[in-house]
Amino acid sequence: MNWDRVEGNWKQFKGNVKEKWGKLTDDDLDVIAGRRDQLEGKLQERYGFAKEQVRTDVDAWFKSLP
């Protein structure tokens, strides 16, 4: 699977993202709209993670998708 599938099916993945990263608001998820760079930026903003940590977390989440 590639990231384009996440973007194209963002509404389906929003619940999964919210379950994993509960500090993200519905408004955040609307702004992210499936874009990886936006997701990473919002995670840095909400959780205060370093860029590399966010990238690692997003990679792990992405690999866990069916």
LUMLUMDREN-2810 file (N, C-alpha, C; in Angstrom, 1 decimal):
<atoms>
<atom><aa>M</aa><ch>A</ch><at>N</at><xx>0.8</xx><yy>-1.2</yy><zz>0.0</zz></atom>
<atom><aa>M</aa><ch>A</ch><at>CA</at><xx>0.0</xx><yy>0.0</yy><zz>0.0</zz></atom>
<atom><aa>M</aa><ch>A</ch><at>C</at><xx>0.9</xx><yy>1.2</yy><zz>0.0</zz></atom>
<atom><aa>N</aa><ch>A</ch><at>N</at><xx>0.4</xx><yy>2.3</yy><zz>-0.7</zz></atom>
<atom><aa>N</aa><ch>A</ch><at>CA</at><xx>1.2</xx><yy>3.5</yy><zz>-0.7</zz></atom>
<atom><aa>N</aa><ch>A</ch><at>C</at><xx>0.3</xx><yy>4.6</yy><zz>0.0</zz></atom>
<atom><aa>W</aa><ch>A</ch><at>N</at><xx>0.9</xx><yy>5.7</yy><zz>0.3</zz></atom>
<atom><aa>W</aa><ch>A</ch><at>CA</at><xx>0.3</xx><yy>6.8</yy><zz>1.0</zz></atom>
<atom><aa>W</aa><ch>A</ch><at>C</at><xx>-0.9</xx><yy>7.4</yy><zz>0.2</zz></atom>
<atom><aa>D</aa><ch>A</ch><at>N</at><xx>-0.9</xx><yy>7.3</yy><zz>-1.1</zz></atom>
<atom><aa>D</aa><ch>A</ch><at>CA</at><xx>-2.0</xx><yy>7.8</yy><zz>-1.9</zz></atom>
<atom><aa>D</aa><ch>A</ch><at>C</at><xx>-3.3</xx><yy>7.1</yy><zz>-1.5</zz></atom>
<atom><aa>R</aa><ch>A</ch><at>N</at><xx>-3.3</xx><yy>5.9</yy><zz>-1.1</zz></atom>
<atom><aa>R</aa><ch>A</ch><at>CA</at><xx>-4.5</xx><yy>5.2</yy><zz>-0.6</zz></atom>
<atom><aa>R</aa><ch>A</ch><at>C</at><xx>-5.0</xx><yy>5.8</yy><zz>0.7</zz></atom>
<atom><aa>V</aa><ch>A</ch><at>N</at><xx>-4.1</xx><yy>6.2</yy><zz>1.5</zz></atom>
<atom><aa>V</aa><ch>A</ch><at>CA</at><xx>-4.5</xx><yy>6.9</yy><zz>2.8</zz></atom>
<atom><aa>V</aa><ch>A</ch><at>C</at><xx>-5.2</xx><yy>8.2</yy><zz>2.4</zz></atom>
<atom><aa>E</aa><ch>A</ch><at>N</at><xx>-4.6</xx><yy>8.9</yy><zz>1.5</zz></atom>
<atom><aa>E</aa><ch>A</ch><at>CA</at><xx>-5.2</xx><yy>10.2</yy><zz>1.1</zz></atom>
<atom><aa>E</aa><ch>A</ch><at>C</at><xx>-6.6</xx><yy>10.0</yy><zz>0.5</zz></atom>
<atom><aa>G</aa><ch>A</ch><at>N</at><xx>-6.7</xx><yy>9.0</yy><zz>-0.4</zz></atom>
<atom><aa>G</aa><ch>A</ch><at>CA</at><xx>-7.9</xx><yy>8.8</yy><zz>-1.1</zz></atom>
<atom><aa>G</aa><ch>A</ch><at>C</at><xx>-9.0</xx><yy>8.3</yy><zz>-0.2</zz></atom>
<atom><aa>N</aa><ch>A</ch><at>N</at><xx>-8.7</xx><yy>7.6</yy><zz>0.9</zz></atom>
<atom><aa>N</aa><ch>A</ch><at>CA</at><xx>-9.7</xx><yy>7.0</yy><zz>1.8</zz></atom>
<atom><aa>N</aa><ch>A</ch><at>C</at><xx>-9.6</xx><yy>7.6</yy><zz>3.2</zz></atom>
<atom><aa>W</aa><ch>A</ch><at>N</at><xx>-9.3</xx><yy>8.9</yy><zz>3.2</zz></atom>
<atom><aa>W</aa><ch>A</ch><at>CA</at><xx>-9.0</xx><yy>9.5</yy><zz>4.5</zz></atom>
<atom><aa>W</aa><ch>A</ch><at>C</at><xx>-10.2</xx><yy>9.4</yy><zz>5.5</zz></atom>
<atom><aa>K</aa><ch>A</ch><at>N</at><xx>-11.4</xx><yy>9.5</yy><zz>5.0</zz></atom>
<atom><aa>K</aa><ch>A</ch><at>CA</at><xx>-12.5</xx><yy>9.4</yy><zz>5.9</zz></atom>
<atom><aa>K</aa><ch>A</ch><at>C</at><xx>-12.6</xx><yy>8.1</yy><zz>6.6</zz></atom>
<atom><aa>Q</aa><ch>A</ch><at>N</at><xx>-12.1</xx><yy>7.0</yy><zz>6.0</zz></atom>
<atom><aa>Q</aa><ch>A</ch><at>CA</at><xx>-12.1</xx><yy>5.7</yy><zz>6.6</zz></atom>
<atom><aa>Q</aa><ch>A</ch><at>C</at><xx>-11.0</xx><yy>5.6</yy><zz>7.6</zz></atom>
<atom><aa>F</aa><ch>A</ch><at>N</at><xx>-9.9</xx><yy>6.3</yy><zz>7.4</zz></atom>
<atom><aa>F</aa><ch>A</ch><at>CA</at><xx>-8.7</xx><yy>6.2</yy><zz>8.2</zz></atom>
<atom><aa>F</aa><ch>A</ch><at>C</at><xx>-8.8</xx><yy>7.1</yy><zz>9.4</zz></atom>
<atom><aa>K</aa><ch>A</ch><at>N</at><xx>-9.6</xx><yy>8.1</yy><zz>9.4</zz></atom>
<atom><aa>K</aa><ch>A</ch><at>CA</at><xx>-9.7</xx><yy>9.2</yy><zz>10.4</zz></atom>
<atom><aa>K</aa><ch>A</ch><at>C</at><xx>-9.9</xx><yy>8.5</yy><zz>11.8</zz></atom>
<atom><aa>G</aa><ch>A</ch><at>N</at><xx>-10.8</xx><yy>7.6</yy><zz>11.9</zz></atom>
<atom><aa>G</aa><ch>A</ch><at>CA</at><xx>-11.1</xx><yy>6.9</yy><zz>13.2</zz></atom>
<atom><aa>G</aa><ch>A</ch><at>C</at><xx>-9.9</xx><yy>6.2</yy><zz>13.7</zz></atom>
<atom><aa>N</aa><ch>A</ch><at>N</at><xx>-9.2</xx><yy>5.5</yy><zz>12.8</zz></atom>
<atom><aa>N</aa><ch>A</ch><at>CA</at><xx>-7.9</xx><yy>4.8</yy><zz>13.2</zz></atom>
<atom><aa>N</aa><ch>A</ch><at>C</at><xx>-6.9</xx><yy>5.8</yy><zz>13.7</zz></atom>
<atom><aa>V</aa><ch>A</ch><at>N</at><xx>-6.8</xx><yy>6.9</yy><zz>13.1</zz></atom>
<atom><aa>V</aa><ch>A</ch><at>CA</at><xx>-5.8</xx><yy>8.0</yy><zz>13.5</zz></atom>
<atom><aa>V</aa><ch>A</ch><at>C</at><xx>-6.2</xx><yy>8.5</yy><zz>14.8</zz></atom>
<atom><aa>K</aa><ch>A</ch><at>N</at><xx>-7.5</xx><yy>8.8</yy><zz>15.0</zz></atom>
<atom><aa>K</aa><ch>A</ch><at>CA</at><xx>-8.0</xx><yy>9.4</yy><zz>16.3</zz></atom>
<atom><aa>K</aa><ch>A</ch><at>C</at><xx>-7.8</xx><yy>8.4</yy><zz>17.4</zz></atom>
<atom><aa>E</aa><ch>A</ch><at>N</at><xx>-7.9</xx><yy>7.1</yy><zz>17.1</zz></atom>
<atom><aa>E</aa><ch>A</ch><at>CA</at><xx>-7.7</xx><yy>6.1</yy><zz>18.1</zz></atom>
<atom><aa>E</aa><ch>A</ch><at>C</at><xx>-6.3</xx><yy>6.0</yy><zz>18.6</zz></atom>
<atom><aa>K</aa><ch>A</ch><at>N</at><xx>-5.4</xx><yy>6.1</yy><zz>17.6</zz></atom>
<atom><aa>K</aa><ch>A</ch><at>CA</at><xx>-3.9</xx><yy>6.1</yy><zz>17.9</zz></atom>
<atom><aa>K</aa><ch>A</ch><at>C</at><xx>-3.4</xx><yy>7.4</yy><zz>18.5</zz></atom>
<atom><aa>W</aa><ch>A</ch><at>N</at><xx>-3.9</xx><yy>8.5</yy><zz>18.0</zz></atom>
<atom><aa>W</aa><ch>A</ch><at>CA</at><xx>-3.4</xx><yy>9.8</yy><zz>18.5</zz></atom>
<atom><aa>W</aa><ch>A</ch><at>C</at><xx>-4.6</xx><yy>10.6</yy><zz>19.0</zz></atom>
<atom><aa>G</aa><ch>A</ch><at>N</at><xx>-5.1</xx><yy>10.4</yy><zz>20.2</zz></atom>
<atom><aa>G</aa><ch>A</ch><at>CA</at><xx>-6.3</xx><yy>10.9</yy><zz>20.7</zz></atom>
<atom><aa>G</aa><ch>A</ch><at>C</at><xx>-6.3</xx><yy>12.4</yy><zz>20.9</zz></atom>
<atom><aa>K</aa><ch>A</ch><at>N</at><xx>-5.1</xx><yy>13.1</yy><zz>21.0</zz></atom>
<atom><aa>K</aa><ch>A</ch><at>CA</at><xx>-5.1</xx><yy>14.5</yy><zz>21.1</zz></atom>
<atom><aa>K</aa><ch>A</ch><at>C</at><xx>-5.4</xx><yy>15.3</yy><zz>19.9</zz></atom>
<atom><aa>L</aa><ch>A</ch><at>N</at><xx>-5.5</xx><yy>14.6</yy><zz>18.7</zz></atom>
<atom><aa>L</aa><ch>A</ch><at>CA</at><xx>-5.8</xx><yy>15.3</yy><zz>17.5</zz></atom>
<atom><aa>L</aa><ch>A</ch><at>C</at><xx>-7.3</xx><yy>15.5</yy><zz>17.5</zz></atom>
<atom><aa>T</aa><ch>A</ch><at>N</at><xx>-7.7</xx><yy>16.7</yy><zz>17.2</zz></atom>
<atom><aa>T</aa><ch>A</ch><at>CA</at><xx>-9.2</xx><yy>17.0</yy><zz>17.2</zz></atom>
<atom><aa>T</aa><ch>A</ch><at>C</at><xx>-9.8</xx><yy>16.7</yy><zz>15.8</zz></atom>
<atom><aa>D</aa><ch>A</ch><at>N</at><xx>-11.1</xx><yy>16.8</yy><zz>15.7</zz></atom>
<atom><aa>D</aa><ch>A</ch><at>CA</at><xx>-11.7</xx><yy>16.6</yy><zz>14.4</zz></atom>
<atom><aa>D</aa><ch>A</ch><at>C</at><xx>-11.3</xx><yy>17.6</yy><zz>13.4</zz></atom>
<atom><aa>D</aa><ch>A</ch><at>N</at><xx>-11.1</xx><yy>18.9</yy><zz>13.9</zz></atom>
<atom><aa>D</aa><ch>A</ch><at>CA</at><xx>-10.7</xx><yy>19.9</yy><zz>13.1</zz></atom>
<atom><aa>D</aa><ch>A</ch><at>C</at><xx>-9.3</xx><yy>19.7</yy><zz>12.5</zz></atom>
<atom><aa>D</aa><ch>A</ch><at>N</at><xx>-8.4</xx><yy>19.1</yy><zz>13.4</zz></atom>
<atom><aa>D</aa><ch>A</ch><at>CA</at><xx>-7.1</xx><yy>18.7</yy><zz>13.0</zz></atom>
<atom><aa>D</aa><ch>A</ch><at>C</at><xx>-7.1</xx><yy>17.7</yy><zz>11.8</zz></atom>
<atom><aa>L</aa><ch>A</ch><at>N</at><xx>-8.0</xx><yy>16.7</yy><zz>12.0</zz></atom>
<atom><aa>L</aa><ch>A</ch><at>CA</at><xx>-8.1</xx><yy>15.7</yy><zz>11.0</zz></atom>
<atom><aa>L</aa><ch>A</ch><at>C</at><xx>-8.7</xx><yy>16.2</yy><zz>9.7</zz></atom>
<atom><aa>D</aa><ch>A</ch><at>N</at><xx>-9.5</xx><yy>17.2</yy><zz>9.8</zz></atom>
<atom><aa>D</aa><ch>A</ch><at>CA</at><xx>-10.0</xx><yy>17.8</yy><zz>8.6</zz></atom>
<atom><aa>D</aa><ch>A</ch><at>C</at><xx>-8.9</xx><yy>18.6</yy><zz>7.8</zz></atom>
<atom><aa>V</aa><ch>A</ch><at>N</at><xx>-8.1</xx><yy>19.3</yy><zz>8.6</zz></atom>
<atom><aa>V</aa><ch>A</ch><at>CA</at><xx>-7.0</xx><yy>20.0</yy><zz>8.0</zz></atom>
<atom><aa>V</aa><ch>A</ch><at>C</at><xx>-5.9</xx><yy>19.0</yy><zz>7.4</zz></atom>
<atom><aa>I</aa><ch>A</ch><at>N</at><xx>-5.7</xx><yy>17.9</yy><zz>8.1</zz></atom>
<atom><aa>I</aa><ch>A</ch><at>CA</at><xx>-4.7</xx><yy>17.0</yy><zz>7.6</zz></atom>
<atom><aa>I</aa><ch>A</ch><at>C</at><xx>-5.1</xx><yy>16.4</yy><zz>6.3</zz></atom>
<atom><aa>A</aa><ch>A</ch><at>N</at><xx>-6.4</xx><yy>16.0</yy><zz>6.2</zz></atom>
<atom><aa>A</aa><ch>A</ch><at>CA</at><xx>-7.0</xx><yy>15.5</yy><zz>5.0</zz></atom>
<atom><aa>A</aa><ch>A</ch><at>C</at><xx>-6.2</xx><yy>14.4</yy><zz>4.3</zz></atom>
<atom><aa>G</aa><ch>A</ch><at>N</at><xx>-5.5</xx><yy>13.6</yy><zz>5.0</zz></atom>
<atom><aa>G</aa><ch>A</ch><at>CA</at><xx>-4.8</xx><yy>12.5</yy><zz>4.5</zz></atom>
<atom><aa>G</aa><ch>A</ch><at>C</at><xx>-3.3</xx><yy>12.8</yy><zz>4.0</zz></atom>
<atom><aa>R</aa><ch>A</ch><at>N</at><xx>-2.9</xx><yy>14.1</yy><zz>4.2</zz></atom>
<atom><aa>R</aa><ch>A</ch><at>CA</at><xx>-1.6</xx><yy>14.4</yy><zz>3.8</zz></atom>
<atom><aa>R</aa><ch>A</ch><at>C</at><xx>-0.6</xx><yy>14.1</yy><zz>4.9</zz></atom>
<atom><aa>R</aa><ch>A</ch><at>N</at><xx>0.4</xx><yy>13.3</yy><zz>4.6</zz></atom>
<atom><aa>R</aa><ch>A</ch><at>CA</at><xx>1.4</xx><yy>12.9</yy><zz>5.6</zz></atom>
<atom><aa>R</aa><ch>A</ch><at>C</at><xx>2.1</xx><yy>14.0</yy><zz>6.3</zz></atom>
<atom><aa>D</aa><ch>A</ch><at>N</at><xx>2.5</xx><yy>15.0</yy><zz>5.5</zz></atom>
<atom><aa>D</aa><ch>A</ch><at>CA</at><xx>3.3</xx><yy>16.1</yy><zz>6.1</zz></atom>
<atom><aa>D</aa><ch>A</ch><at>C</at><xx>2.4</xx><yy>16.9</yy><zz>7.1</zz></atom>
<atom><aa>Q</aa><ch>A</ch><at>N</at><xx>1.1</xx><yy>17.0</yy><zz>6.8</zz></atom>
<atom><aa>Q</aa><ch>A</ch><at>CA</at><xx>0.2</xx><yy>17.7</yy><zz>7.7</zz></atom>
<atom><aa>Q</aa><ch>A</ch><at>C</at><xx>0.0</xx><yy>16.8</yy><zz>9.0</zz></atom>
<atom><aa>L</aa><ch>A</ch><at>N</at><xx>-0.1</xx><yy>15.5</yy><zz>8.8</zz></atom>
<atom><aa>L</aa><ch>A</ch><at>CA</at><xx>-0.2</xx><yy>14.6</yy><zz>10.0</zz></atom>
<atom><aa>L</aa><ch>A</ch><at>C</at><xx>1.0</xx><yy>14.7</yy><zz>10.9</zz></atom>
<atom><aa>E</aa><ch>A</ch><at>N</at><xx>2.2</xx><yy>14.7</yy><zz>10.3</zz></atom>
<atom><aa>E</aa><ch>A</ch><at>CA</at><xx>3.4</xx><yy>14.8</yy><zz>11.1</zz></atom>
<atom><aa>E</aa><ch>A</ch><at>C</at><xx>3.5</xx><yy>16.1</yy><zz>11.8</zz></atom>
<atom><aa>G</aa><ch>A</ch><at>N</at><xx>3.1</xx><yy>17.2</yy><zz>11.1</zz></atom>
<atom><aa>G</aa><ch>A</ch><at>CA</at><xx>3.2</xx><yy>18.5</yy><zz>11.7</zz></atom>
<atom><aa>G</aa><ch>A</ch><at>C</at><xx>2.2</xx><yy>18.6</yy><zz>12.9</zz></atom>
<atom><aa>K</aa><ch>A</ch><at>N</at><xx>1.0</xx><yy>18.1</yy><zz>12.7</zz></atom>
<atom><aa>K</aa><ch>A</ch><at>CA</at><xx>0.0</xx><yy>18.2</yy><zz>13.8</zz></atom>
<atom><aa>K</aa><ch>A</ch><at>C</at><xx>0.5</xx><yy>17.3</yy><zz>15.0</zz></atom>
<atom><aa>L</aa><ch>A</ch><at>N</at><xx>1.1</xx><yy>16.2</yy><zz>14.7</zz></atom>
<atom><aa>L</aa><ch>A</ch><at>CA</at><xx>1.5</xx><yy>15.4</yy><zz>15.8</zz></atom>
<atom><aa>L</aa><ch>A</ch><at>C</at><xx>2.7</xx><yy>16.1</yy><zz>16.6</zz></atom>
<atom><aa>Q</aa><ch>A</ch><at>N</at><xx>3.6</xx><yy>16.7</yy><zz>15.9</zz></atom>
<atom><aa>Q</aa><ch>A</ch><at>CA</at><xx>4.6</xx><yy>17.5</yy><zz>16.6</zz></atom>
<atom><aa>Q</aa><ch>A</ch><at>C</at><xx>4.0</xx><yy>18.6</yy><zz>17.4</zz></atom>
<atom><aa>E</aa><ch>A</ch><at>N</at><xx>3.0</xx><yy>19.3</yy><zz>16.9</zz></atom>
<atom><aa>E</aa><ch>A</ch><at>CA</at><xx>2.4</xx><yy>20.4</yy><zz>17.6</zz></atom>
<atom><aa>E</aa><ch>A</ch><at>C</at><xx>1.6</xx><yy>19.9</yy><zz>18.8</zz></atom>
<atom><aa>R</aa><ch>A</ch><at>N</at><xx>0.8</xx><yy>18.8</yy><zz>18.7</zz></atom>
<atom><aa>R</aa><ch>A</ch><at>CA</at><xx>0.0</xx><yy>18.4</yy><zz>19.8</zz></atom>
<atom><aa>R</aa><ch>A</ch><at>C</at><xx>0.8</xx><yy>17.6</yy><zz>20.9</zz></atom>
<atom><aa>Y</aa><ch>A</ch><at>N</at><xx>1.8</xx><yy>16.8</yy><zz>20.4</zz></atom>
<atom><aa>Y</aa><ch>A</ch><at>CA</at><xx>2.5</xx><yy>16.0</yy><zz>21.4</zz></atom>
<atom><aa>Y</aa><ch>A</ch><at>C</at><xx>3.9</xx><yy>16.5</yy><zz>21.7</zz></atom>
<atom><aa>G</aa><ch>A</ch><at>N</at><xx>4.4</xx><yy>17.4</yy><zz>21.0</zz></atom>
<atom><aa>G</aa><ch>A</ch><at>CA</at><xx>5.7</xx><yy>17.9</yy><zz>21.3</zz></atom>
<atom><aa>G</aa><ch>A</ch><at>C</at><xx>6.9</xx><yy>16.9</yy><zz>20.9</zz></atom>
<atom><aa>F</aa><ch>A</ch><at>N</at><xx>6.6</xx><yy>16.0</yy><zz>20.0</zz></atom>
<atom><aa>F</aa><ch>A</ch><at>CA</at><xx>7.5</xx><yy>15.0</yy><zz>19.6</zz></atom>
<atom><aa>F</aa><ch>A</ch><at>C</at><xx>8.5</xx><yy>15.6</yy><zz>18.6</zz></atom>
<atom><aa>A</aa><ch>A</ch><at>N</at><xx>9.7</xx><yy>15.1</yy><zz>18.6</zz></atom>
<atom><aa>A</aa><ch>A</ch><at>CA</at><xx>10.7</xx><yy>15.5</yy><zz>17.6</zz></atom>
<atom><aa>A</aa><ch>A</ch><at>C</at><xx>10.3</xx><yy>14.9</yy><zz>16.3</zz></atom>
<atom><aa>K</aa><ch>A</ch><at>N</at><xx>10.9</xx><yy>15.6</yy><zz>15.2</zz></atom>
<atom><aa>K</aa><ch>A</ch><at>CA</at><xx>10.5</xx><yy>15.2</yy><zz>13.9</zz></atom>
<atom><aa>K</aa><ch>A</ch><at>C</at><xx>10.8</xx><yy>13.8</yy><zz>13.6</zz></atom>
<atom><aa>E</aa><ch>A</ch><at>N</at><xx>11.9</xx><yy>13.3</yy><zz>14.0</zz></atom>
<atom><aa>E</aa><ch>A</ch><at>CA</at><xx>12.3</xx><yy>11.9</yy><zz>13.7</zz></atom>
<atom><aa>E</aa><ch>A</ch><at>C</at><xx>11.3</xx><yy>10.9</yy><zz>14.5</zz></atom>
<atom><aa>Q</aa><ch>A</ch><at>N</at><xx>11.0</xx><yy>11.2</yy><zz>15.7</zz></atom>
<atom><aa>Q</aa><ch>A</ch><at>CA</at><xx>10.0</xx><yy>10.4</yy><zz>16.4</zz></atom>
<atom><aa>Q</aa><ch>A</ch><at>C</at><xx>8.7</xx><yy>10.3</yy><zz>15.7</zz></atom>
<atom><aa>V</aa><ch>A</ch><at>N</at><xx>8.2</xx><yy>11.5</yy><zz>15.3</zz></atom>
<atom><aa>V</aa><ch>A</ch><at>CA</at><xx>6.9</xx><yy>11.5</yy><zz>14.6</zz></atom>
<atom><aa>V</aa><ch>A</ch><at>C</at><xx>7.0</xx><yy>10.7</yy><zz>13.3</zz></atom>
<atom><aa>R</aa><ch>A</ch><at>N</at><xx>8.1</xx><yy>10.8</yy><zz>12.6</zz></atom>
<atom><aa>R</aa><ch>A</ch><at>CA</at><xx>8.2</xx><yy>10.0</yy><zz>11.3</zz></atom>
<atom><aa>R</aa><ch>A</ch><at>C</at><xx>8.2</xx><yy>8.5</yy><zz>11.6</zz></atom>
<atom><aa>T</aa><ch>A</ch><at>N</at><xx>8.9</xx><yy>8.1</yy><zz>12.7</zz></atom>
<atom><aa>T</aa><ch>A</ch><at>CA</at><xx>8.9</xx><yy>6.7</yy><zz>13.1</zz></atom>
<atom><aa>T</aa><ch>A</ch><at>C</at><xx>7.5</xx><yy>6.2</yy><zz>13.5</zz></atom>
<atom><aa>D</aa><ch>A</ch><at>N</at><xx>6.8</xx><yy>7.0</yy><zz>14.3</zz></atom>
<atom><aa>D</aa><ch>A</ch><at>CA</at><xx>5.5</xx><yy>6.7</yy><zz>14.7</zz></atom>
<atom><aa>D</aa><ch>A</ch><at>C</at><xx>4.5</xx><yy>6.5</yy><zz>13.5</zz></atom>
<atom><aa>V</aa><ch>A</ch><at>N</at><xx>4.6</xx><yy>7.5</yy><zz>12.6</zz></atom>
<atom><aa>V</aa><ch>A</ch><at>CA</at><xx>3.7</xx><yy>7.5</yy><zz>11.4</zz></atom>
<atom><aa>V</aa><ch>A</ch><at>C</at><xx>4.0</xx><yy>6.3</yy><zz>10.5</zz></atom>
<atom><aa>D</aa><ch>A</ch><at>N</at><xx>5.3</xx><yy>6.0</yy><zz>10.4</zz></atom>
<atom><aa>D</aa><ch>A</ch><at>CA</at><xx>5.7</xx><yy>4.8</yy><zz>9.6</zz></atom>
<atom><aa>D</aa><ch>A</ch><at>C</at><xx>5.2</xx><yy>3.5</yy><zz>10.2</zz></atom>
<atom><aa>A</aa><ch>A</ch><at>N</at><xx>5.3</xx><yy>3.4</yy><zz>11.5</zz></atom>
<atom><aa>A</aa><ch>A</ch><at>CA</at><xx>4.8</xx><yy>2.2</yy><zz>12.2</zz></atom>
<atom><aa>A</aa><ch>A</ch><at>C</at><xx>3.3</xx><yy>2.1</yy><zz>12.1</zz></atom>
<atom><aa>W</aa><ch>A</ch><at>N</at><xx>2.5</xx><yy>3.2</yy><zz>12.2</zz></atom>
<atom><aa>W</aa><ch>A</ch><at>CA</at><xx>1.1</xx><yy>3.2</yy><zz>12.0</zz></atom>
<atom><aa>W</aa><ch>A</ch><at>C</at><xx>0.7</xx><yy>2.8</yy><zz>10.6</zz></atom>
<atom><aa>F</aa><ch>A</ch><at>N</at><xx>1.4</xx><yy>3.3</yy><zz>9.6</zz></atom>
<atom><aa>F</aa><ch>A</ch><at>CA</at><xx>1.1</xx><yy>3.1</yy><zz>8.2</zz></atom>
<atom><aa>F</aa><ch>A</ch><at>C</at><xx>1.4</xx><yy>1.6</yy><zz>7.9</zz></atom>
<atom><aa>K</aa><ch>A</ch><at>N</at><xx>2.4</xx><yy>1.0</yy><zz>8.5</zz></atom>
<atom><aa>K</aa><ch>A</ch><at>CA</at><xx>2.7</xx><yy>-0.4</yy><zz>8.2</zz></atom>
<atom><aa>K</aa><ch>A</ch><at>C</at><xx>1.7</xx><yy>-1.3</yy><zz>8.9</zz></atom>
<atom><aa>S</aa><ch>A</ch><at>N</at><xx>1.0</xx><yy>-0.8</yy><zz>9.9</zz></atom>
<atom><aa>S</aa><ch>A</ch><at>CA</at><xx>0.1</xx><yy>-1.7</yy><zz>10.6</zz></atom>
<atom><aa>S</aa><ch>A</ch><at>C</at><xx>-1.3</xx><yy>-1.7</yy><zz>9.9</zz></atom>
<atom><aa>L</aa><ch>A</ch><at>N</at><xx>-1.5</xx><yy>-0.8</yy><zz>8.9</zz></atom>
<atom><aa>L</aa><ch>A</ch><at>CA</at><xx>-2.8</xx><yy>-0.8</yy><zz>8.2</zz></atom>
<atom><aa>L</aa><ch>A</ch><at>C</at><xx>-3.0</xx><yy>-2.0</yy><zz>7.4</zz></atom>
<atom><aa>P</aa><ch>A</ch><at>N</at><xx>-4.3</xx><yy>-2.5</yy><zz>7.3</zz></atom>
<atom><aa>P</aa><ch>A</ch><at>CA</at><xx>-4.6</xx><yy>-3.7</yy><zz>6.6</zz></atom>
<atom><aa>P</aa><ch>A</ch><at>C</at><xx>-4.4</xx><yy>-3.5</yy><zz>5.1</zz></atom>
</atoms>
